[in-house]
Amino acid sequence: MTLMPNLSSPRAQDNADDTAVYDARDLIVNGLKANIVLDGQTYTLRITRAGKLILTK
């Protein structure tokens, strides 16, 4: 399993509730997919040809 490098600070924060905002292309560095780990479970984030995001387990 390859871990993502530490992300830089979020680009912006939503003023209403201080939600961090990341550009998906910053997460998907190679343009294909990124693995995201939560509580030991690995999820795959992909950008489709149509520009949609898909998150799968």
PyRosetta script that sets phi, psi and omega in degrees:
from pyrosetta import init, pose_from_sequence

init()
pose = pose_from_sequence("MTLMPNLSSPRAQDNADDTAVYDARDLIVNGLKANIVLDGQTYTLRITRAGKLILTK")
pose.set_psi(1, 131.6)
pose.set_omega(1, 177.5)
pose.set_phi(2, -99.8)
pose.set_psi(2, 127.9)
pose.set_omega(2, 178.9)
pose.set_phi(3, -90.6)
pose.set_psi(3, 145.6)
pose.set_omega(3, 177.0)
pose.set_phi(4, -70.0)
pose.set_psi(4, 144.9)
pose.set_omega(4, 175.2)
pose.set_phi(5, -65.9)
pose.set_psi(5, 161.8)
pose.set_omega(5, 177.9)
pose.set_phi(6, -58.7)
pose.set_psi(6, 132.9)
pose.set_omega(6, 179.8)
pose.set_phi(7, -79.8)
pose.set_psi(7, 149.3)
pose.set_omega(7, 173.8)
pose.set_phi(8, -72.2)
pose.set_psi(8, 175.5)
pose.set_omega(8, 178.9)
pose.set_phi(9, -60.0)
pose.set_psi(9, 150.3)
pose.set_omega(9, 178.2)
pose.set_phi(10, -58.7)
pose.set_psi(10, 150.3)
pose.set_omega(10, -178.7)
pose.set_phi(11, -65.8)
pose.set_psi(11, -36.1)
pose.set_omega(11, -177.6)
pose.set_phi(12, -156.6)
pose.set_psi(12, 171.3)
pose.set_omega(12, 173.7)
pose.set_phi(13, -130.0)
pose.set_psi(13, 140.3)
pose.set_omega(13, 176.7)
pose.set_phi(14, -72.3)
pose.set_psi(14, 124.5)
pose.set_omega(14, -175.9)
pose.set_phi(15, -65.4)
pose.set_psi(15, -26.1)
pose.set_omega(15, -176.3)
pose.set_phi(16, -66.5)
pose.set_psi(16, -41.6)
pose.set_omega(16, -175.9)
pose.set_phi(17, -140.1)
pose.set_psi(17, 18.1)
pose.set_omega(17, 177.9)
pose.set_phi(18, 58.7)
pose.set_psi(18, 31.7)
pose.set_omega(18, 177.6)
pose.set_phi(19, -75.4)
pose.set_psi(19, 128.9)
pose.set_omega(19, 177.1)
pose.set_phi(20, -68.8)
pose.set_psi(20, 144.5)
pose.set_omega(20, -179.9)
pose.set_phi(21, -121.0)
pose.set_psi(21, 125.9)
pose.set_omega(21, 177.1)
pose.set_phi(22, -122.1)
pose.set_psi(22, 142.6)
pose.set_omega(22, 172.1)
pose.set_phi(23, -79.4)
pose.set_psi(23, 129.5)
pose.set_omega(23, -177.1)
pose.set_phi(24, -57.4)
pose.set_psi(24, -33.7)
pose.set_omega(24, -179.7)
pose.set_phi(25, -69.2)
pose.set_psi(25, -21.2)
pose.set_omega(25, 173.5)
pose.set_phi(26, -73.2)
pose.set_psi(26, -30.2)
pose.set_omega(26, 177.9)
pose.set_phi(27, -78.3)
pose.set_psi(27, -36.2)
pose.set_omega(27, -177.7)
pose.set_phi(28, -99.8)
pose.set_psi(28, 77.1)
pose.set_omega(28, -171.1)
pose.set_phi(29, -61.7)
pose.set_psi(29, -40.7)
pose.set_omega(29, -176.2)
pose.set_phi(30, -85.4)
pose.set_psi(30, 0.6)
pose.set_omega(30, 178.5)
pose.set_phi(31, 82.9)
pose.set_psi(31, -2.2)
pose.set_omega(31, -176.5)
pose.set_phi(32, -109.7)
pose.set_psi(32, -60.5)
pose.set_omega(32, -176.9)
pose.set_phi(33, -160.4)
pose.set_psi(33, 162.7)
pose.set_omega(33, 175.8)
pose.set_phi(34, -136.7)
pose.set_psi(34, 143.3)
pose.set_omega(34, 174.6)
pose.set_phi(35, -97.1)
pose.set_psi(35, 133.8)
pose.set_omega(35, 179.4)
pose.set_phi(36, -122.6)
pose.set_psi(36, 128.6)
pose.set_omega(36, -177.4)
pose.set_phi(37, -108.2)
pose.set_psi(37, 131.8)
pose.set_omega(37, 176.3)
pose.set_phi(38, -136.9)
pose.set_psi(38, 118.8)
pose.set_omega(38, 179.0)
pose.set_phi(39, 51.1)
pose.set_psi(39, 42.6)
pose.set_omega(39, 176.8)
pose.set_phi(40, 82.2)
pose.set_psi(40, -5.5)
pose.set_omega(40, 178.2)
pose.set_phi(41, -98.8)
pose.set_psi(41, 135.1)
pose.set_omega(41, -179.8)
pose.set_phi(42, -101.3)
pose.set_psi(42, 129.7)
pose.set_omega(42, 177.9)
pose.set_phi(43, -116.5)
pose.set_psi(43, 150.4)
pose.set_omega(43, 179.0)
pose.set_phi(44, -112.4)
pose.set_psi(44, 127.4)
pose.set_omega(44, 177.4)
pose.set_phi(45, -106.9)
pose.set_psi(45, 125.5)
pose.set_omega(45, -179.6)
pose.set_phi(46, -128.3)
pose.set_psi(46, 151.9)
pose.set_omega(46, 171.0)
pose.set_phi(47, -107.5)
pose.set_psi(47, 124.6)
pose.set_omega(47, -179.4)
pose.set_phi(48, -78.0)
pose.set_psi(48, 169.7)
pose.set_omega(48, 176.0)
pose.set_phi(49, -61.8)
pose.set_psi(49, -27.5)
pose.set_omega(49, 179.6)
pose.set_phi(50, -83.1)
pose.set_psi(50, 0.7)
pose.set_omega(50, 178.3)
pose.set_phi(51, 82.9)
pose.set_psi(51, 19.6)
pose.set_omega(51, 178.2)
pose.set_phi(52, -98.1)
pose.set_psi(52, 156.7)
pose.set_omega(52, 176.2)
pose.set_phi(53, -99.6)
pose.set_psi(53, 139.5)
pose.set_omega(53, 174.9)
pose.set_phi(54, -127.7)
pose.set_psi(54, 127.6)
pose.set_omega(54, 175.9)
pose.set_phi(55, -115.9)
pose.set_psi(55, 118.6)
pose.set_omega(55, -179.5)
pose.set_phi(56, -125.1)
pose.set_psi(56, 157.6)
pose.set_omega(56, 178.9)
pose.set_phi(57, -96.8)
pose.dump_pdb("model.pdb")
